[in-house]
Structures are given as structure tokens and as C-alpha cells.
Amino acid sequence: MLSALYREAAELAPGSHELCFWGGLGLVQMGDLEAGIGQMRRAITDHPPWRELLERLPKEVAPAAAQVRAALDQ
């Protein structure tokens, strides 16, 4: 449900790096690592401060953040 909402929002605002970032986290959390990491890479390329935020996000806020960090570091 949540990923569908992010996809719909991204269609309405295709240039939003913020939607790309949070949607990517959501995809990873839902088990779609490949698509989620792809979105995270795009968000960070478009707006590098997202990488710093990713480092600061606690597990309670973004359960998939550690998995995303590990995948980005590979």
C-alpha cells in the first residue's frame, strides 16, 4: 500500500528527490532491495545531503536504513 502511494506521488512530482529517497527506503523495507537501492542512489545523486540524513536515521524512524547504508557501501 505505502509503496503504491509513493509511486503515485512520484508520478505527480517526478523530479522530487525527497519522494525518491523516502520511497526507496520504503521499497527496501518491503523487500525490494534492487528497486529501493536504485531510488536511493538517484535521490543521493540529485541531492547529496540525503546520504548524511541516511547515516543519522535511527532504526525506529527508518528500519531499512542500515540495510540501505550497507548496500550503498558495497
C-alpha positions as CSV (number, residue, x, y, z in Angstrom):
1,M,0.0,0.0,0.0
2,L,2.7,2.5,1.0
3,S,4.9,1.8,-2.0
4,A,1.8,2.3,-4.3
5,L,1.2,5.7,-2.7
6,Y,4.9,6.7,-3.2
7,R,4.7,5.6,-6.8
8,E,1.6,7.6,-7.4
9,A,3.1,10.6,-5.7
10,A,6.3,10.2,-7.8
11,E,4.2,10.2,-11.0
12,L,2.7,13.5,-9.9
13,A,6.1,15.0,-8.9
14,P,8.7,13.1,-11.0
15,G,11.5,15.5,-10.1
16,S,11.2,15.1,-6.3
17,H,14.4,13.7,-4.8
18,E,12.6,13.7,-1.5
19,L,9.9,11.3,-2.7
20,C,12.7,9.2,-4.3
21,F,14.6,9.0,-1.0
22,W,11.6,8.0,1.2
23,G,10.1,5.8,-1.4
24,G,13.4,4.0,-1.8
25,L,13.6,3.4,1.9
26,G,10.0,2.0,1.8
27,L,10.8,-0.3,-1.1
28,V,13.8,-1.8,0.8
29,Q,11.8,-2.2,3.9
30,M,9.1,-4.1,1.9
31,G,11.8,-6.4,0.5
32,D,12.5,-4.9,-2.9
33,L,16.2,-4.2,-2.4
34,E,17.2,-3.7,-6.0
35,A,14.5,-1.1,-6.8
36,G,14.9,0.6,-3.4
37,I,18.6,1.0,-3.7
38,G,18.2,2.3,-7.2
39,Q,15.9,5.0,-6.0
40,M,18.2,5.8,-3.1
41,R,21.2,6.2,-5.4
42,R,19.1,8.6,-7.6
43,A,18.0,10.6,-4.6
44,I,21.5,10.9,-3.3
45,T,22.9,11.8,-6.7
46,D,20.3,14.6,-7.1
47,H,20.7,15.8,-3.5
48,P,23.9,14.6,-1.8
49,P,22.7,15.7,1.8
50,W,20.4,12.7,1.7
51,R,23.4,10.4,2.4
52,E,24.1,12.3,5.6
53,L,20.5,12.0,6.7
54,L,20.6,8.3,5.9
55,E,23.5,8.0,8.3
56,R,21.6,9.7,11.1
57,L,18.2,7.9,10.8
58,P,17.5,5.7,13.8
59,K,16.0,2.3,13.3
60,E,12.7,3.4,14.9
61,V,12.3,6.0,12.1
62,A,13.7,4.0,9.2
63,P,14.0,0.3,9.9
64,A,15.7,-0.3,6.5
65,A,18.3,2.5,6.8
66,A,21.1,0.1,8.0
67,Q,20.4,-2.3,5.1
68,V,20.4,0.6,2.6
69,R,23.7,2.0,4.1
70,A,25.3,-1.4,3.7
71,A,24.1,-1.8,0.1
72,L,25.3,1.6,-0.8
73,D,28.8,1.0,0.6
74,Q,29.3,-2.2,-1.5
